[in-house]
Amino acid sequence: MKDADDILRSKLQQLLKDGLKTEVEPRAYTSEMVTQLVSRLQAIPPDHYADKLTAAGVTLTPYAPPEDDDDLKQSCETCMYFVIHRQFCDLPELHLPVEKDWSCRLWRI
């Protein structure tokens, strides 16, 4: 039986599969960009999932910076906010169930 996280994760995945356009770039690599994006996410009501996905730049696949030659892929699984046993993003501004291969602009090791 699916729990609430599984149900919401499936809904989020379907939004993305149905072509929801998200703001994948620019990535939030500077503290100024992180602050700006976090403020924007804080202004989005918690249940406005499409808006959260869009602003955070969530993708169904890991992000690979075009200028990188190494194998570093930015995925939820390698992010410090990922709760592995729950398959969940614990970043307070997102706080959403995710898949390990998804990615967003606030990715951090």
Backbone bond lengths (Angstrom), bond angles and torsions (degrees), N, CA, C in turn:
res aa  C-N    CA-C-N  psi(-1)  N-CA   C-N-CA  omega(-1)  CA-C   N-CA-C  phi
1 M - - - 1.449 - - 1.532 109.80 -
2 K 1.311 116.04 136.69 1.462 120.80 -178.89 1.527 110.66 -79.79
3 D 1.348 115.17 140.00 1.458 118.77 174.74 1.533 108.61 -93.32
4 A 1.326 116.51 -179.86 1.465 121.26 -176.60 1.530 112.00 -60.04
5 D 1.345 117.44 -38.90 1.468 119.98 177.97 1.521 111.43 -62.81
6 D 1.331 116.93 -43.04 1.466 120.34 179.98 1.528 111.25 -62.70
7 I 1.306 116.08 -41.62 1.474 120.86 -179.49 1.525 110.47 -64.70
8 L 1.342 116.10 -46.94 1.465 119.68 179.50 1.521 110.96 -65.88
9 R 1.325 118.07 -41.06 1.464 121.35 178.46 1.532 110.44 -58.09
10 S 1.318 116.28 -41.98 1.474 120.82 178.26 1.523 111.05 -63.80
11 K 1.331 117.20 -39.72 1.472 120.74 178.11 1.524 111.05 -65.15
12 L 1.329 115.76 -43.16 1.459 119.91 179.17 1.523 110.67 -63.87
13 Q 1.321 115.88 -43.02 1.456 120.79 178.82 1.528 110.48 -61.01
14 Q 1.314 116.52 -40.59 1.464 119.94 -179.43 1.530 110.80 -67.11
15 L 1.321 117.60 -39.47 1.464 120.12 175.77 1.526 110.52 -56.31
16 L 1.328 115.97 -45.67 1.457 120.42 -179.17 1.527 111.69 -69.17
17 K 1.326 117.14 -40.87 1.471 120.68 178.42 1.522 111.63 -65.27
18 D 1.335 116.21 -31.34 1.464 120.41 -179.80 1.519 112.97 -77.66
19 G 1.332 116.56 1.09 1.459 120.00 172.75 1.516 116.03 102.84
20 L 1.334 118.29 17.04 1.453 119.60 176.40 1.530 108.81 -56.06
21 K 1.308 116.59 123.18 1.471 121.44 179.92 1.519 108.92 -83.42
22 T 1.315 116.81 120.90 1.457 121.46 179.65 1.525 110.00 -113.13
23 E 1.315 115.74 157.68 1.463 122.57 -177.07 1.530 110.15 -88.12
24 V 1.318 115.48 79.26 1.460 122.05 -175.08 1.530 111.73 -65.13
25 E 1.299 116.92 -34.38 1.463 121.98 -179.76 1.518 108.80 -132.54
26 P 1.302 117.68 152.98 1.461 127.21 4.47 1.522 111.23 -76.57
27 R 1.319 115.71 149.59 1.458 122.06 176.92 1.533 108.68 -73.18
28 A 1.302 117.50 151.05 1.467 122.34 -178.65 1.530 109.53 -89.58
29 Y 1.322 116.15 79.01 1.460 121.19 -177.14 1.531 112.99 -95.30
30 T 1.323 118.17 -19.30 1.462 120.25 179.96 1.531 109.41 -104.93
31 S 1.309 116.06 158.73 1.464 118.95 179.83 1.527 111.02 -63.61
32 E 1.314 117.43 -33.00 1.460 120.54 177.90 1.526 111.25 -64.95
33 M 1.325 115.66 -42.85 1.468 119.65 179.99 1.528 110.68 -67.69
34 V 1.328 116.44 -39.80 1.464 120.30 178.18 1.523 109.34 -61.82
35 T 1.327 117.04 -48.13 1.467 121.46 -179.54 1.520 111.08 -59.05
36 Q 1.312 116.88 -44.18 1.462 121.50 -179.99 1.529 110.89 -63.08
37 L 1.309 117.11 -45.06 1.464 120.81 -178.53 1.530 111.46 -69.58
38 V 1.323 117.04 -40.82 1.464 120.69 178.38 1.527 109.81 -62.29
39 S 1.326 117.58 -42.91 1.468 120.78 177.76 1.525 110.99 -60.90
40 R 1.297 115.61 -42.02 1.469 120.13 178.45 1.527 110.97 -63.02
41 L 1.324 116.85 -43.90 1.468 120.72 179.29 1.530 111.51 -66.23
42 Q 1.319 117.61 -35.63 1.464 120.98 179.05 1.526 111.63 -64.32
43 A 1.317 116.92 -27.34 1.466 121.27 -179.60 1.531 112.53 -79.41
44 I 1.316 117.50 -10.90 1.466 121.87 -179.04 1.528 108.62 -88.93
45 P 1.330 117.80 127.41 1.466 119.72 177.24 1.534 110.60 -56.39
46 P 1.345 116.81 143.40 1.472 121.48 -174.93 1.521 115.17 -54.27
47 D 1.319 118.00 -29.86 1.465 120.04 -176.68 1.532 113.59 -97.67
48 H 1.318 118.22 10.03 1.467 122.29 176.04 1.528 108.02 -92.77
49 Y 1.312 114.49 73.26 1.467 121.41 -170.41 1.522 113.62 -64.05
50 A 1.315 118.31 -41.74 1.463 119.96 -179.73 1.520 110.55 -62.42
51 D 1.323 117.01 -39.53 1.466 120.40 178.44 1.528 111.00 -65.37
52 K 1.330 117.05 -40.22 1.463 120.78 177.88 1.525 111.09 -63.26
53 L 1.336 115.83 -47.15 1.462 120.32 -179.89 1.526 110.80 -60.40
54 T 1.335 115.65 -42.65 1.461 120.80 -178.48 1.521 111.24 -63.04
55 A 1.331 116.97 -52.99 1.460 121.22 -177.48 1.525 111.83 -63.11
56 A 1.319 116.44 -39.89 1.466 120.35 -178.26 1.523 112.72 -76.73
57 G 1.308 117.84 -12.31 1.460 120.36 179.56 1.513 113.22 70.63
58 V 1.313 116.89 36.45 1.460 121.01 -177.37 1.526 110.55 -67.98
59 T 1.322 115.10 135.99 1.462 122.05 176.44 1.525 109.00 -127.73
60 L 1.308 116.19 159.44 1.463 121.50 179.67 1.524 113.00 -82.58
61 T 1.307 116.05 -8.46 1.467 121.04 -178.70 1.524 109.66 -128.62
62 P 1.317 117.24 156.89 1.465 119.54 177.99 1.524 111.36 -60.17
63 Y 1.319 115.18 148.62 1.453 121.48 177.54 1.521 108.72 -91.72
64 A 1.304 116.11 133.79 1.465 121.83 176.16 1.522 107.30 -120.41
65 P 1.321 117.24 111.83 1.463 119.55 179.18 1.525 110.73 -55.22
66 P 1.320 117.48 130.74 1.472 120.38 -176.26 1.523 113.53 -60.66
67 E 1.328 118.02 -28.67 1.466 120.66 -177.33 1.519 113.42 -86.21
68 D 1.327 117.56 -7.05 1.467 120.07 -178.49 1.517 111.77 -86.08
69 D 1.326 115.00 134.29 1.456 120.75 177.29 1.521 111.80 -96.19
70 D 1.340 116.58 -15.80 1.458 118.74 -177.13 1.528 111.04 -82.53
71 D 1.299 115.36 -174.77 1.461 120.73 -175.64 1.525 113.46 -92.48
72 L 1.333 118.61 10.82 1.452 121.40 -177.92 1.520 110.73 -66.83
73 K 1.306 115.02 119.62 1.459 121.44 176.59 1.516 106.94 -118.25
74 Q 1.308 116.14 134.44 1.452 121.13 -179.64 1.526 108.74 -90.66
75 S 1.317 115.73 105.25 1.465 120.99 178.42 1.519 109.07 -130.09
76 C 1.317 115.93 161.41 1.464 119.99 177.39 1.523 110.60 -54.88
77 E 1.297 116.73 -39.38 1.465 121.75 -177.06 1.528 112.45 -57.12
78 T 1.333 118.06 -30.89 1.456 121.37 -178.02 1.528 112.50 -101.48
79 C 1.307 117.13 9.73 1.463 122.04 -179.04 1.527 110.34 -93.29
80 M 1.313 116.18 143.51 1.464 120.56 -178.78 1.523 113.24 -66.92
81 Y 1.317 118.99 -16.25 1.461 121.92 -179.75 1.527 113.13 -90.74
82 F 1.317 117.43 -3.67 1.467 121.78 -176.52 1.526 110.73 -80.60
83 V 1.328 115.54 125.43 1.465 122.05 175.94 1.527 105.70 -97.78
84 I 1.324 115.56 102.70 1.463 122.13 -168.52 1.531 113.98 -60.39
85 H 1.310 118.01 -47.07 1.468 119.98 -174.76 1.522 112.72 -72.27
86 R 1.318 115.49 -18.91 1.467 119.82 179.35 1.527 111.39 -103.16
87 Q 1.347 117.92 -12.16 1.467 122.31 -174.40 1.533 108.39 54.21
88 F 1.348 114.97 62.59 1.455 120.68 -168.90 1.522 110.61 -143.14
89 C 1.341 116.53 141.21 1.459 122.13 173.20 1.522 107.34 -92.42
90 D 1.320 116.20 115.88 1.456 121.80 -176.60 1.527 112.47 -95.22
91 L 1.312 117.52 11.99 1.462 120.36 173.04 1.528 106.32 -64.32
92 P 1.331 118.81 119.59 1.468 120.63 -173.09 1.530 114.57 -52.32
93 E 1.313 117.15 -34.38 1.467 119.98 -178.49 1.526 113.17 -75.36
94 L 1.307 117.66 -18.65 1.472 121.17 176.11 1.523 109.90 -104.82
95 H 1.312 116.61 -62.16 1.468 122.67 177.24 1.532 111.16 46.52
96 L 1.352 113.98 64.03 1.464 121.38 -175.41 1.529 111.19 -134.70
97 P 1.324 116.19 149.96 1.463 118.62 170.30 1.528 108.44 -71.38
98 V 1.321 116.18 137.49 1.468 121.98 -177.27 1.521 109.27 -138.10
99 E 1.301 115.35 172.87 1.465 122.47 171.83 1.526 107.79 -102.39
100 K 1.302 116.70 153.06 1.469 121.20 -176.83 1.529 113.18 -61.88
101 D 1.331 118.82 -27.15 1.470 121.48 -177.91 1.528 113.61 -91.30
102 W 1.313 118.01 -2.37 1.457 120.04 176.41 1.528 109.11 -73.41
103 S 1.323 115.57 170.60 1.457 120.65 178.94 1.522 109.64 -150.64
104 C 1.348 116.48 161.43 1.464 120.37 173.43 1.528 109.57 -147.87
105 R 1.322 115.59 171.89 1.468 121.13 -175.83 1.522 113.20 -69.99
106 L 1.323 118.95 -15.09 1.458 122.00 -178.02 1.520 112.27 -98.70
107 W 1.318 116.81 18.70 1.476 122.01 -178.49 1.521 110.90 -56.59
108 R 1.343 114.89 135.64 1.462 122.12 176.81 1.512 110.18 -141.16
109 I 1.326 116.72 140.85 1.468 121.13 175.69 1.516 107.69 -76.25
